[in-house]
């Protein structure tokens, strides 16, 4: 029997993709925003495609704010953008 693939929606482009294809952004108990590369850390997660475009869309449409239920300072977006660059995506 096939295992069901967990699907998640990108907060940028609103597309559904498998969890493995997405980048998890996590709000920790201390209200920090971090990238969760393993997808296993505790906290509230939001998912993004591995593209800068989606991050910019999420920034514009406040997708991350909605998913994580908190205001997100511009500095956090900037650091997420840097981390995306380091991952070597688009």
DSSP file (Angstrom, degrees, kcal/mol; ACC not computed):
  #  RESIDUE AA STRUCTURE BP1 BP2  ACC     N-H-->O    O-->H-N    N-H-->O    O-->H-N    TCO  KAPPA ALPHA  PHI   PSI    X-CA   Y-CA   Z-CA
    1    1 A X              0   0    0      0, 0.0     2,-0.2     0, 0.0     0, 0.0   0.000 360.0 360.0 360.0 138.6    0.0    0.0    0.0
    2    2 A X        -     0   0    0      1,-0.1     2,-0.3     3,-0.0     3,-0.0  -0.510 360.0-124.9 -74.0 137.8    1.2    3.5   -0.8
    3    3 A X        -     0   0    0     -2,-0.2     2,-0.3     1,-0.1    -1,-0.1  -0.607  30.6-108.7 -79.0 143.9    1.9    5.8    2.0
    4    4 A X        -     0   0    0     -2,-0.3     2,-0.5     1,-0.1    -1,-0.1  -0.547  29.1-131.2 -72.9 132.1    0.1    9.1    1.9
    5    5 A X        -     0   0    0     -2,-0.3     2,-0.3     1,-0.0    -1,-0.1  -0.739  21.8-121.7 -85.9 124.1    2.4   12.0    1.1
    6    6 A X        -     0   0    0     -2,-0.5    13,-2.9    12,-0.0     2,-0.3  -0.490  30.5-155.1 -67.3 126.9    1.9   14.8    3.5
    7    7 A X  E     -A   18   0A   0     -2,-0.3     2,-0.3    11,-0.2    11,-0.2  -0.794  11.8-173.7-105.0 146.2    1.0   17.9    1.5
    8    8 A X  E     -A   17   0A   0      9,-3.0     9,-2.6    -2,-0.3     2,-0.5  -0.960  21.6-123.4-135.2 154.2    1.5   21.5    2.6
    9    9 A X  E     -A   16   0A   0     -2,-0.3    38,-0.6     7,-0.2     2,-0.2  -0.848  24.3-123.6-102.6 132.5    0.5   24.9    1.2
   10   10 A X  B  >  -b   47   0B   0      5,-2.5     4,-1.3    -2,-0.5    38,-0.2  -0.525  10.0-145.5 -69.9 132.5    3.1   27.5    0.4
   11   11 A X  T  4 S+     0   0    0     36,-2.7    52,-0.2    -2,-0.2    -1,-0.1   0.614  96.6  47.2 -75.8  -9.7    2.3   30.7    2.2
   12   12 A X  T  4 S+     0   0    0     35,-0.3    -1,-0.1     3,-0.1    36,-0.1   0.918 128.4  13.9 -90.1 -66.5    3.7   32.6   -0.8
   13   13 A X  T  4 S-     0   0    0      2,-0.1    -2,-0.1     1,-0.0     3,-0.1   0.504  90.9-129.8 -93.8  -4.7    2.2   31.1   -4.0
   14   14 A X     <  +     0   0    0     -4,-1.3     2,-0.2     1,-0.2    -3,-0.1   0.617  57.3 145.9  66.9  14.0   -0.6   29.1   -2.2
   15   15 A X        -     0   0    0     -6,-0.1    -5,-2.5     1,-0.0     2,-0.5  -0.574  49.5-126.2 -82.8 146.0    0.4   26.0   -4.1
   16   16 A X  E     +A    9   0A   0     -2,-0.2     2,-0.3    -7,-0.2    -7,-0.2  -0.788  40.5 160.3 -89.6 130.7    0.1   22.6   -2.5
   17   17 A X  E     -A    8   0A   0     -9,-2.6    -9,-3.0    -2,-0.5     2,-0.1  -0.921  46.1 -81.2-141.0 167.0    3.3   20.5   -2.6
   18   18 A X  E >   -A    7   0A   0     -2,-0.3     3,-1.6   -11,-0.2     4,-0.3  -0.428  42.2-116.3 -71.5 150.0    4.7   17.6   -0.7
   19   19 A X  G >  S+     0   0    0    -13,-2.9     3,-1.4     1,-0.3    -1,-0.1   0.823 112.8  60.7 -54.8 -35.5    6.2   18.4    2.6
   20   20 A X  G 3  S+     0   0    0      1,-0.3    -1,-0.3   -14,-0.3   -13,-0.1   0.771 101.0  54.1 -66.9 -25.1    9.6   17.3    1.4
   21   21 A X  G <  S+     0   0    0     -3,-1.6    29,-0.5     2,-0.1    -1,-0.3   0.468 100.8  79.7 -86.7  -0.7    9.7   19.9   -1.3
   22   22 A X  E <  S-C   49   0B   0     -3,-1.4     2,-0.5    -4,-0.3    27,-0.2  -0.683  74.3-127.2-112.6 161.4    9.0   22.7    1.1
   23   23 A X  E     -C   48   0B   0     25,-3.6    25,-2.4    -2,-0.3     2,-0.5  -0.900  26.0-140.3-102.7 128.8   11.0   24.8    3.5
   24   24 A X  E     -CD  47  36B   0     12,-0.7    12,-3.2    -2,-0.5     2,-0.5  -0.795  11.5-163.6 -96.5 128.6    9.5   25.0    7.0
   25   25 A X  E     -CD  46  35B   0     21,-3.5    21,-2.7    -2,-0.5     2,-0.4  -0.938  17.0-156.3-109.6 131.0    9.6   28.2    8.8
   26   26 A X  E     -CD  45  34B   0      8,-3.4     8,-2.4    -2,-0.5     2,-0.6  -0.853  20.6-152.8-119.6 139.9    9.1   27.8   12.5
   27   27 A X  E     -CD  44  33B   0     17,-2.8    17,-1.6    -2,-0.4     6,-0.2  -0.948  28.6-151.0-104.6 116.9    7.9   30.0   15.3
   28   28 A X    >   -     0   0    0      4,-2.4     3,-2.1    -2,-0.6    15,-0.1  -0.226  31.5 -98.0 -80.9 173.3    9.4   28.7   18.5
   29   29 A X  T 3  S+     0   0    0      1,-0.3    -1,-0.1    13,-0.2    14,-0.1   0.775 126.9  57.5 -61.0 -25.9    8.0   29.0   22.0
   30   30 A X  T 3  S-     0   0    0      2,-0.1    -1,-0.3     1,-0.0     3,-0.1   0.275 120.9-110.7 -88.6  12.3   10.2   32.0   22.5
   31   31 A X  S <  S+     0   0    0     -3,-2.1     2,-0.3     1,-0.2    -2,-0.1   0.795  70.0 145.6  62.2  30.1    8.5   33.7   19.5
   32   32 A X        -     0   0    0      2,-0.0    -4,-2.4     0, 0.0     2,-0.6  -0.714  45.8-136.1 -91.5 150.5   11.7   33.4   17.4
   33   33 A X  E     +D   27   0B   0     -2,-0.3     2,-0.3    -6,-0.2    -6,-0.2  -0.938  35.5 163.0-107.5 121.2   11.4   32.7   13.7
   34   34 A X  E     -D   26   0B   0     -8,-2.4    -8,-3.4    -2,-0.6     2,-0.5  -0.928  41.9-109.2-134.1 158.1   13.8   30.1   12.4
   35   35 A X  E     -D   25   0B   0     -2,-0.3     2,-0.8   -10,-0.2   -10,-0.2  -0.757  27.2-154.0 -83.7 131.3   14.3   27.9    9.4
   36   36 A X  E     +D   24   0B   0    -12,-3.2   -12,-0.7    -2,-0.5     3,-0.1  -0.831  17.1 176.3-109.1  94.3   13.6   24.3   10.3
   37   37 A X  S    S+     0   0    0     -2,-0.8    -1,-0.2     1,-0.2   -12,-0.0   0.831  80.5  48.4 -67.5 -31.9   15.6   22.3    7.8
   38   38 A X  S    S-     0   0    0     -3,-0.1    -1,-0.2   -14,-0.1    -2,-0.1   0.771  94.4-140.3 -81.3 -24.8   14.6   19.0    9.4
   39   39 A X  S    S+     0   0    0     -3,-0.1    -2,-0.1   -15,-0.1   -14,-0.1   0.658  80.0  94.5  74.6  14.9   10.9   19.7    9.6
   40   40 A X        +     0   0    0      2,-0.1    -3,-0.0     0, 0.0    -1,-0.0   0.518  48.5 114.0-116.7  -8.8   10.9   18.1   13.0
   41   41 A X  S    S-     0   0    0      1,-0.1     2,-0.2   -13,-0.0    -5,-0.1  -0.247  70.1-105.2 -69.5 155.3   11.3   20.9   15.5
   42   42 A X  S    S+     0   0    0    -16,-0.1     2,-0.2     2,-0.0   -13,-0.2  -0.548  75.1  66.3 -78.7 142.5    8.5   21.8   17.9
   43   43 A X  S    S-     0   0    0     -2,-0.2     2,-0.5   -15,-0.1   -15,-0.2  -0.760  90.8 -48.1 137.7 178.0    6.6   24.9   17.3
   44   44 A X  E     - C   0  27B   0    -17,-1.6   -17,-2.8    -2,-0.2     2,-0.3  -0.725  59.2-158.5 -86.7 126.1    4.2   26.4   14.8
   45   45 A X  E     - C   0  26B   0     -2,-0.5     2,-0.3   -19,-0.2   -19,-0.2  -0.778  16.4-169.9-110.3 149.4    5.3   25.9   11.2
   46   46 A X  E     - C   0  25B   0    -21,-2.7   -21,-3.5    -2,-0.3     2,-0.4  -0.958  21.7-134.2-126.8 150.5    4.6   27.7    8.0
   47   47 A X  E     +bC  10  24B   0    -38,-0.6   -36,-2.7    -2,-0.3     2,-0.3  -0.865  21.0 179.6-115.1 143.1    5.7   26.3    4.6
   48   48 A X  E     - C   0  23B   0    -25,-2.4   -25,-3.6    -2,-0.4   -38,-0.1  -0.973  31.6-111.6-133.8 147.4    7.4   28.0    1.7
   49   49 A X  E     - C   0  22B   0     -2,-0.3     2,-1.9   -27,-0.2   -27,-0.1  -0.351  44.3-100.8 -65.9 160.4    8.6   26.8   -1.7
   50   50 A X  S    S+     0   0    0    -29,-0.5     2,-0.4     4,-0.1    40,-0.3  -0.252  90.7 103.4 -79.0  52.5   12.4   26.9   -2.1
   51   51 A X  S  > S-     0   0    0     -2,-1.9     4,-1.5     1,-0.1     3,-0.2  -0.996  71.1-139.4-139.6 145.4   12.2   30.1   -4.0
   52   52 A X  H  > S+     0   0    0     -2,-0.4     4,-2.7     1,-0.2     5,-0.2   0.849 104.1  64.4 -64.4 -34.3   12.9   33.8   -3.3
   53   53 A X  H  > S+     0   0    0      1,-0.2     4,-2.5     2,-0.2    -1,-0.2   0.918 102.3  47.2 -54.4 -47.2    9.8   34.6   -5.3
   54   54 A X  H  > S+     0   0    0     -3,-0.2     4,-2.8     1,-0.2    -1,-0.2   0.865 110.0  52.9 -66.3 -35.7    7.5   32.8   -2.8
   55   55 A X  H  X S+     0   0    0     -4,-1.5     4,-1.9     2,-0.2    -1,-0.2   0.919 110.6  47.6 -64.4 -41.6    9.3   34.5    0.1
   56   56 A X  H  X S+     0   0    0     -4,-2.7     4,-2.1     2,-0.2    -2,-0.2   0.894 112.7  48.9 -66.1 -39.1    8.6   37.9   -1.5
   57   57 A X  H  X S+     0   0    0     -4,-2.5     4,-3.3     2,-0.2     6,-0.3   0.923 110.5  50.6 -64.2 -43.2    5.0   37.0   -2.2
   58   58 A X  H  X>S+     0   0    0     -4,-2.8     5,-1.2     1,-0.2     6,-0.6   0.853 110.0  51.3 -63.2 -33.9    4.6   35.8    1.4
   59   59 A X  H  <5S+     0   0    0     -4,-1.9     3,-0.3    -5,-0.2    -1,-0.2   0.911 114.1  43.7 -67.9 -41.5    6.1   39.1    2.5
   60   60 A X  H  <5S+     0   0    0     -4,-2.1    -2,-0.2     1,-0.2    -1,-0.2   0.919 119.7  39.2 -71.2 -44.6    3.6   41.0    0.4
   61   61 A X  H  <5S-     0   0    0     -4,-3.3    -1,-0.2    -5,-0.1    -2,-0.2   0.359 105.0-123.4 -91.5   8.5    0.5   39.1    1.2
   62   62 A X  T  X5 +     0   0    0     -4,-0.5     4,-2.1    -3,-0.3    -3,-0.2   0.807  59.4 150.0  56.8  32.3    1.4   38.7    4.9
   63   63 A X  H  >< +     0   0    0     -5,-1.2     4,-2.5    -6,-0.3     5,-0.2   0.891  69.2  48.7 -62.2 -41.8    1.1   34.9    4.5
   64   64 A X  H  > S+     0   0    0     -6,-0.6     4,-3.0     2,-0.2     5,-0.3   0.917 108.5  53.6 -66.1 -42.7    3.7   34.2    7.2
   65   65 A X  H  >>S+     0   0    0     -7,-0.3     5,-1.3     1,-0.2     4,-0.9   0.922 112.0  45.7 -56.8 -44.4    2.0   36.6    9.6
   66   66 A X  H  <5S+     0   0    0     -4,-2.1     3,-0.3     2,-0.2    -2,-0.2   0.937 115.2  45.7 -65.6 -46.6   -1.2   34.7    9.1
   67   67 A X  H  <5S+     0   0    0     -4,-2.5    -2,-0.2     1,-0.2    -1,-0.2   0.903 121.1  37.0 -64.6 -41.5    0.3   31.3    9.4
   68   68 A X  H  <5S-     0   0    0     -4,-3.0    -1,-0.2     2,-0.2    -2,-0.2   0.486 101.9-132.5 -92.9  -2.5    2.4   32.0   12.5
   69   69 A X  T  <5S+     0   0    0     -4,-0.9     2,-0.3    -3,-0.3    -3,-0.2   0.885  71.2  89.6  54.1  45.1   -0.3   34.3   14.0
   70   70 A X  S   <S-     0   0    0     -5,-1.3     2,-0.3    -6,-0.2    -2,-0.2  -0.984  83.4 -93.5-159.6 160.3    2.2   37.1   14.8
   71   71 A X        -     0   0    0     -2,-0.3     2,-0.6    -3,-0.1    -9,-0.0  -0.582  37.8-148.2 -76.6 140.2    3.7   40.2   13.3
   72   72 A X        -     0   0    0     -2,-0.3    -7,-0.1     3,-0.0     5,-0.1  -0.940   9.9-133.0-117.4 118.5    6.9   39.6   11.6
   73   73 A X    >>  -     0   0    0     -2,-0.6     3,-1.4     1,-0.1     4,-1.2  -0.320  22.2-116.8 -67.9 149.5    9.6   42.3   11.5
   74   74 A X  H 3> S+     0   0    0      1,-0.3     4,-2.4     2,-0.2     5,-0.2   0.824 112.9  65.2 -54.6 -33.3   11.3   43.1    8.2
   75   75 A X  H 3> S+     0   0    0      1,-0.2     4,-2.3     2,-0.2    -1,-0.3   0.853  98.1  54.2 -59.4 -34.4   14.6   42.0    9.7
   76   76 A X  H <> S+     0   0    0     -3,-1.4     4,-2.4     2,-0.2    -1,-0.2   0.925 108.1  48.5 -66.5 -43.7   13.3   38.5    9.9
   77   77 A X  H  X S+     0   0    0     -4,-1.2     4,-2.5     1,-0.2    -2,-0.2   0.910 110.5  52.4 -60.7 -41.3   12.3   38.5    6.3
   78   78 A X  H  X S+     0   0    0     -4,-2.4     4,-2.1     1,-0.2    -2,-0.2   0.916 110.7  46.0 -61.9 -42.5   15.8   39.8    5.4
   79   79 A X  H  X S+     0   0    0     -4,-2.3     4,-2.5     2,-0.2    -1,-0.2   0.871 111.2  52.4 -70.9 -34.2   17.5   37.0    7.3
   80   80 A X  H  X S+     0   0    0     -4,-2.4     4,-2.4     2,-0.2    -1,-0.2   0.907 108.6  51.8 -63.4 -40.0   15.2   34.4    5.8
   81   81 A X  H  X S+     0   0    0     -4,-2.5     4,-2.1     2,-0.2    -2,-0.2   0.915 109.9  48.9 -61.9 -43.0   16.1   35.7    2.4
   82   82 A X  H  X S+     0   0    0     -4,-2.1     4,-2.3     1,-0.2    -2,-0.2   0.926 110.8  49.8 -61.4 -45.3   19.8   35.4    3.2
   83   83 A X  H  X S+     0   0    0     -4,-2.5     4,-1.6     1,-0.2    -1,-0.2   0.877 108.6  52.9 -63.8 -36.5   19.4   31.9    4.5
   84   84 A X  H  <>S+     0   0    0     -4,-2.4     5,-1.4     2,-0.2     4,-0.4   0.905 107.8  51.9 -62.3 -41.7   17.5   31.0    1.3
   85   85 A X  H ><5S+     0   0    0     -4,-2.1     3,-1.6     1,-0.2    -2,-0.2   0.918 107.5  52.1 -59.8 -43.6   20.5   32.4   -0.7
   86   86 A X  H 3<5S+     0   0    0     -4,-2.3    -1,-0.2     1,-0.3    -2,-0.2   0.818 100.7  60.9 -65.2 -30.1   22.8   30.2    1.3
   87   87 A X  T 3<5S-     0   0    0     -4,-1.6    -1,-0.3    -5,-0.2    -2,-0.2   0.602 113.4-123.2 -72.0  -8.5   20.8   27.1    0.5
   88   88 A X  T < 5 +     0   0    0     -3,-1.6     2,-0.3    -4,-0.4    -3,-0.2   0.877  54.2 156.4  72.9  38.3   21.6   27.9   -3.1
   89   89 A X      <       0   0    0     -5,-1.4    -1,-0.2     1,-0.1   -38,-0.1  -0.656 360.0 360.0 -97.5 158.0   18.0   28.1   -4.4
   90   90 A X              0   0    0    -40,-0.3    -1,-0.1    -2,-0.3   -39,-0.1   0.433 360.0 360.0  -2.7 360.0   16.9   30.0   -7.5
